[in-house]
């Protein structure tokens, strides 16, 4: 096996193992899964969740969208597509509306069947454990103490998985071992923080343990899958399909915009407890990922 191919295979195995490790931390540690702890425990968990929100915001604005715009721009230029219509932005908007319509349809359908829009993929044994009803005279106020929807968490997982494939593809398509190592280290740091944050969101969404493990396993395999595809492409010298890849990146970017701005950040900021500190932790998460992007 030539040295470059060996480096790529090692990058594949390393990404798989370390992504699984960091993803399993919130999933397996009782501290993160305990939703009925002390007040200080809930506040600390909220701050960690805000930090994760900042991570996703940074990934959205500084990583996923710029990568997509660069790729789709290169493909449109290569095909001499010259139009005033914002094609790249339209593709992102399509991904946004795809999730919006799909989520509204599913929540409306489940609401008609059960009388309440319960989260998707949530077992019946949990369906009554995450809602409080406050009574005031004749008024009944519905309070969702776990505002995270399992469906939205699934879409977050899906969009991140798409992006992870393309990150792995960037490694697999490299032609020098130094560049493979450089990109792999950057992606490894980036993915470790992302998968930890993703796992935390899935835990908060009360996703069943079996589903949670399946999500993390599949997500951990996405970058290695991208590396494997990149190796096949470089070995076979195939250059077709880059436009399709760019379009899929755009749809994934649109779904990520929806999840970041309509699910993650509103959930963290709607709660009025310690608002300034929550903003600070969102900024910390954003700054950390921005620093990694700057160094990378």
C-alpha positions in Angstrom: 0.0 0.0 0.0 1.5 3.4 -1.0 2.2 5.9 1.7 -0.5 8.4 0.7 -3.2 5.7 0.7 -2.0 4.5 4.1 -2.3 8.0 5.5 -5.8 8.3 4.2 -6.8 5.0 5.7 -5.4 6.0 9.1 -7.3 9.3 8.9 -10.5 7.3 8.2 -10.0 5.0 11.2 -8.9 7.9 13.5 -11.9 10.1 12.6 -14.3 7.2 13.2 -12.9 6.2 16.6 -12.6 9.8 18.1 -15.9 10.9 16.8 -17.6 7.9 18.4 -15.7 8.6 21.7 -16.7 12.3 22.0 -20.3 11.5 20.9 -20.7 8.9 23.5 -19.8 11.2 26.4 -23.2 13.0 26.8 -25.0 9.9 25.7 -23.5 7.6 28.3 -22.8 9.9 31.3 -25.8 10.1 33.6 -24.9 13.7 34.5 -26.0 14.9 31.0 -29.1 12.6 30.9 -30.4 13.7 34.3 -33.2 16.2 33.7 -34.5 16.3 37.3 -31.3 17.3 39.1 -30.6 20.3 41.4 -31.1 23.9 40.3 -27.3 24.3 39.8 -27.2 21.2 37.7 -29.9 22.5 35.4 -28.2 25.9 35.1 -24.8 24.4 34.3 -26.5 22.1 31.7 -28.2 25.1 30.2 -24.9 26.9 29.9 -23.3 23.9 28.2 -26.3 23.8 25.9 -25.9 27.5 25.0 -22.2 26.8 24.3 -23.3 24.1 21.9 -25.7 26.6 20.3 -22.8 28.9 19.7 -20.9 26.0 18.1 -23.7 25.3 15.7 -24.1 29.0 14.9 -20.4 29.2 14.0 -20.6 25.9 12.0 -23.5 27.3 10.0 -22.1 30.8 9.2 -18.4 30.1 9.1 -18.1 26.5 7.8 -21.1 25.0 6.1 -22.4 28.0 4.1 -19.0 29.3 2.9 -18.0 25.8 1.8 -21.2 25.4 -0.1 -21.0 28.8 -1.8 -17.4 28.2 -2.8 -18.3 24.8 -4.3 -21.5 25.8 -6.1 -19.8 29.0 -7.4 -16.9 26.9 -8.9 -19.3 24.5 -10.5 -21.5 27.3 -12.0 -18.4 29.1 -13.3 -17.0 25.9 -14.8 -20.3 25.5 -16.7 -20.3 29.1 -17.8 -23.7 29.7 -16.1 -24.1 33.5 -16.1 -27.4 34.8 -14.6 -28.6 37.5 -12.2 -30.8 34.9 -10.5 -29.2 33.9 -7.1 -29.1 30.1 -7.9 -26.9 29.3 -4.9 -29.2 31.1 -2.4 -32.3 29.6 -4.0 -30.9 26.0 -3.5 -30.3 26.9 0.2 -33.8 28.3 0.5 -35.1 25.0 -1.0 -33.4 23.1 1.8 -34.9 25.5 4.4 -38.4 25.1 3.1 -38.0 21.4 2.7 -37.5 21.0 6.4 -40.2 23.6 7.3 -42.9 21.9 5.2 -41.9 18.4 6.2 -41.9 19.3 9.9 -45.2 21.1 9.7 -46.7 18.2 7.9 -45.5 15.6 10.3 -46.4 17.6 13.4 -49.8 18.4 12.0 -50.4 14.7 11.2 -49.3 13.4 14.6 -51.3 16.2 16.2 -54.5 15.1 14.4 -53.9 11.5 15.5 -53.0 12.1 19.2 -54.6 15.5 19.9 -51.2 17.0 20.5 -48.1 17.5 18.3 -45.8 15.1 20.1 -42.1 14.8 18.9 -41.3 12.2 16.3 -39.4 9.1 17.3 -40.4 9.5 20.9 -41.7 6.3 22.5 -45.2 6.3 24.1 -43.7 5.7 27.5 -42.1 9.1 27.4 -44.8 11.0 25.7 -46.3 12.3 28.9 -43.1 13.0 30.8 -42.1 16.2 29.2 -45.1 18.4 29.4 -46.6 20.4 32.2 -50.1 22.0 32.3 -50.5 25.1 34.5 -54.0 25.9 35.6 -55.1 29.5 36.2 -58.9 29.8 36.7 -60.5 28.4 33.6 -57.3 28.8 31.5 -55.0 25.9 30.8 -51.5 26.9 29.7 -49.4 24.2 27.9 -45.7 24.4 28.8 -43.2 22.2 26.9 -40.3 21.9 29.3 -38.3 20.0 26.6 -38.8 22.4 23.7 -36.4 20.3 21.6 -38.3 18.3 19.0 -36.9 14.8 18.2 -37.9 15.5 14.6 -35.8 18.7 14.5 -32.9 16.8 16.2 -33.2 14.2 13.5 -33.0 16.9 10.8 -30.0 18.4 12.6 -28.3 15.0 12.5 -29.2 14.6 8.8 -27.8 17.9 7.7 -24.6 17.5 9.8 -24.2 14.0 8.3 -24.4 15.4 4.8 -21.8 18.0 5.6 -19.5 15.4 7.3 -19.5 13.3 4.1 -18.3 16.3 2.1 -15.6 17.0 4.8 -14.4 13.5 4.5 -14.5 13.8 0.7 -12.1 16.8 1.0 -9.6 14.5 2.8 -10.0 11.6 0.4 -9.5 13.8 -2.7 -6.1 15.2 -1.6 -3.0 14.2 -3.5 -0.3 14.9 -0.8 0.1 13.2 2.6 0.9 16.6 4.3 -2.4 18.1 3.1 -4.3 15.0 4.2 -2.9 15.3 7.7 -3.5 19.1 7.9 -7.1 18.8 6.8 -7.7 15.7 9.0 -6.4 17.4 12.2 -8.7 20.5 11.5 -11.7 18.3 10.8 -11.0 16.1 13.9 -11.0 19.1 16.3 -14.1 20.5 14.6 -16.0 17.2 14.5 -15.2 16.4 18.2 -16.9 19.6 19.3 -19.7 19.2 16.8 -20.5 15.5 17.7 -20.4 16.4 21.5 -22.9 19.2 20.9 -25.1 17.0 18.6 -25.1 14.2 21.2 -26.2 16.7 23.9 -29.1 17.9 21.7 -30.2 14.4 21.0 -30.1 13.6 24.8 -32.1 16.8 25.5 -34.7 15.7 22.9 -35.3 12.5 24.9 -34.4 10.4 21.8 -34.6 6.7 22.9 -31.2 5.2 23.8 -31.2 2.8 20.9 -31.9 5.5 18.4 -29.4 7.7 20.0 -26.6 5.1 19.6 -27.7 4.5 16.0 -27.5 8.2 15.3 -24.1 8.6 16.7 -22.8 5.5 15.0 -24.1 6.6 11.6 -22.9 10.2 12.1 -19.4 8.9 13.1 -19.3 6.9 9.9 -20.1 9.8 7.6 -16.6 11.4 7.4 -14.9 8.0 6.9 -17.5 7.3 4.2 -16.5 10.6 2.5 -12.8 9.7 2.7 -13.6 6.2 1.2 -15.5 7.8 -1.7 -12.7 10.3 -2.2 -10.1 7.5 -2.3 -12.3 5.6 -4.9 -12.6 8.8 -7.0 -8.9 9.6 -6.9 -7.9 6.0 -7.7 -10.4 5.8 -10.6 -9.7 9.4 -11.7 -13.4 10.3 -11.9 -14.3 14.0 -11.8 -18.0 13.8 -12.6 -20.7 14.5 -10.0 -19.2 17.6 -8.4 -22.3 19.6 -9.3 -24.6 17.1 -7.7 -22.3 17.2 -4.6 -22.6 21.0 -4.5 -26.4 21.0 -4.8 -26.6 18.5 -2.0 -24.4 20.7 0.1 -26.7 23.6 -0.5 -29.8 21.6 0.6 -27.9 20.5 3.7 -26.9 24.1 4.4 -30.6 25.2 4.1 -31.7 22.6 6.6 -28.9 23.7 9.0 -30.0 27.3 8.7 -33.5 26.3 9.7 -32.4 24.1 12.7 -29.9 26.7 13.9 -32.1 29.8 13.8 -35.6 28.3 14.5 -34.7 25.5 16.9 -31.4 25.8 18.7 -31.0 29.5 19.4 -34.7 30.2 20.2 -34.8 27.3 22.6 -31.7 28.6 24.4 -32.7 32.3 24.5 -36.5 32.1 25.2 -35.8 31.0 28.7 -35.3 34.2 30.8 -33.0 32.6 33.4 -29.5 34.2 33.3 -30.0 35.7 29.8 -26.7 37.6 29.7 -24.6 34.6 30.8 -26.4 32.4 28.2 -25.4 34.9 25.5 -21.9 34.8 26.9 -21.7 31.0 26.5 -23.2 31.2 23.0 -20.4 33.7 22.2 -17.8 31.4 23.7 -19.0 28.5 21.6 -19.0 30.7 18.5 -15.6 32.1 19.3 -14.0 28.7 19.8 -15.2 27.4 16.4 -14.3 30.7 14.8 -10.7 30.4 16.2 -10.4 26.8 14.9 -11.6 28.0 11.4 -9.1 30.9 11.6 -6.2 28.6 12.5 -7.3 26.0 10.0 
